[in-house]
């Protein structure tokens, strides 16, 4: 029973982070009157017909910025996990130098013949 409860709580937490914009929209629709009367920035300018949409757009923009910050932090964490510095210095393969093999430059004494029939245009009969 405890495992099921924990699993359900984790699923709700994961879903809520993915649907944050939906929850903002639902909260806006449920509290539309209160937002228009008290939280609207443009309530002193009724000719704009804002009705709280300025507040809604500001909340959406904040949610997008938070998602971007979280994505950047996740990418940085993935990069740090992929390249641990302490592990690279402890691997002996990186410390040893591989011998450099040099090959002599040989000049071919004859011309290499290639088939140029592929590059010829078709003949008109």
Secondary structure per residue as TSV (DSSP state, phi and psi in degrees):
chain	resnum	aa	ss	phi	psi
A	1	X	-	360.0	-40.9
A	2	X	H	-66.2	-38.6
A	3	X	H	-65.1	-39.8
A	4	X	H	-64.6	-41.4
A	5	X	H	-64.1	-43.0
A	6	X	H	-65.2	-41.4
A	7	X	H	-63.2	-42.1
A	8	X	H	-65.7	-41.4
A	9	X	H	-62.9	-41.7
A	10	X	H	-65.4	-41.0
A	11	X	H	-62.6	-42.4
A	12	X	H	-63.4	-40.4
A	13	X	H	-64.9	-42.3
A	14	X	H	-65.6	-42.9
A	15	X	H	-67.3	-39.2
A	16	X	H	-66.1	-32.5
A	17	X	H	-71.5	-31.4
A	18	X	H	-79.3	-27.7
A	19	X	T	-108.4	34.6
A	20	X	H	-64.1	-36.5
A	21	X	H	-65.2	-38.1
A	22	X	H	-63.2	-41.3
A	23	X	H	-67.1	-34.9
A	24	X	H	-64.8	-44.0
A	25	X	H	-64.5	-43.2
A	26	X	H	-63.6	-41.3
A	27	X	H	-64.6	-36.0
A	28	X	H	-66.1	-44.0
A	29	X	H	-67.5	-36.7
A	30	X	H	-72.0	-33.9
A	31	X	T	-111.5	33.5
A	32	X	H	-60.4	-45.6
A	33	X	H	-64.2	-45.2
A	34	X	H	-63.6	-42.0
A	35	X	I	-65.6	-43.5
A	36	X	I	-64.6	-36.2
A	37	X	I	-83.2	-36.1
A	38	X	I	-113.2	-37.3
A	39	X	I	-102.0	-8.8
A	40	X	-	-68.6	133.3
A	41	X	T	-74.5	-32.6
A	42	X	T	-98.9	26.9
A	43	X	T	-70.7	-19.8
A	44	X	T	-80.7	-9.7
A	45	X	-	-119.7	81.3
A	46	X	G	-68.5	-20.4
A	47	X	G	-68.2	-14.6
A	48	X	G	-80.3	-17.2
A	49	X	-	52.8	46.5
A	50	X	-	-75.0	-48.4
A	51	X	T	51.4	37.5
A	52	X	T	91.1	-0.2
A	53	X	H	-67.1	-27.3
A	54	X	H	-63.5	-42.2
A	55	X	H	-64.6	-42.3
A	56	X	H	-62.8	-45.5
A	57	X	H	-65.8	-36.6
A	58	X	H	-64.8	-40.6
A	59	X	H	-66.8	-38.8
A	60	X	H	-64.4	-42.6
A	61	X	H	-64.3	-39.6
A	62	X	H	-63.3	-40.3
A	63	X	H	-65.2	-39.3
A	64	X	H	-65.4	-42.3
A	65	X	H	-63.7	-39.5
A	66	X	H	-64.7	-39.4
A	67	X	H	-64.5	-40.9
A	68	X	H	-64.4	-43.2
A	69	X	H	-61.7	-41.9
A	70	X	H	-66.4	-39.1
A	71	X	H	-64.1	-42.5
A	72	X	H	-62.1	-42.8
A	73	X	H	-65.1	-40.1
A	74	X	H	-64.6	-42.1
A	75	X	H	-64.5	-40.3
A	76	X	H	-65.6	-39.9
A	77	X	H	-65.9	-39.5
A	78	X	H	-64.3	-39.8
A	79	X	H	-64.4	-42.1
A	80	X	H	-68.0	-33.2
A	81	X	H	-72.2	-32.2
A	82	X	H	-75.7	-28.2
A	83	X	S	-125.1	73.0
A	84	X	-	-72.7	128.2
A	85	X	H	-70.0	-40.6
A	86	X	H	-64.9	-34.4
A	87	X	H	-72.3	-35.0
A	88	X	H	-65.1	-38.1
A	89	X	H	-75.9	-20.2
A	90	X	H	-88.5	-11.7
A	91	X	-	-80.8	122.8
A	92	X	H	-69.9	-21.5
A	93	X	H	-65.2	-28.9
A	94	X	H	-78.5	-22.3
A	95	X	H	-82.0	-32.6
A	96	X	S	-81.4	142.9
A	97	X	-	-94.2	136.0
A	98	X	-	-84.7	141.0
A	99	X	-	-67.9	140.7
A	100	X	-	-90.4	123.9
A	101	X	-	-98.3	128.1
A	102	X	-	-109.7	137.8
A	103	X	-	-108.4	142.6
A	104	X	-	-72.0	145.0
A	105	X	-	-79.0	118.4
A	106	X	-	-110.6	137.5
A	107	X	-	-100.2	128.7
A	108	X	-	-76.4	125.9
A	109	X	S	-73.8	-20.3
A	110	X	S	-119.1	164.0
A	111	X	-	-77.8	138.7
A	112	X	-	-83.7	123.0
A	113	X	-	-90.9	128.0
A	114	X	-	-120.0	158.4
A	115	X	-	-84.2	116.1
A	116	X	-	-99.9	10.9
A	117	X	T	-68.9	-22.0
A	118	X	T	-70.7	-33.1
A	119	X	T	-87.6	-6.5
A	120	X	S	-79.6	141.3
A	121	X	-	-72.8	157.7
A	122	X	-	-68.4	148.5
A	123	X	-	-85.4	140.1
A	124	X	-	-90.2	124.7
A	125	X	-	-95.0	360.0
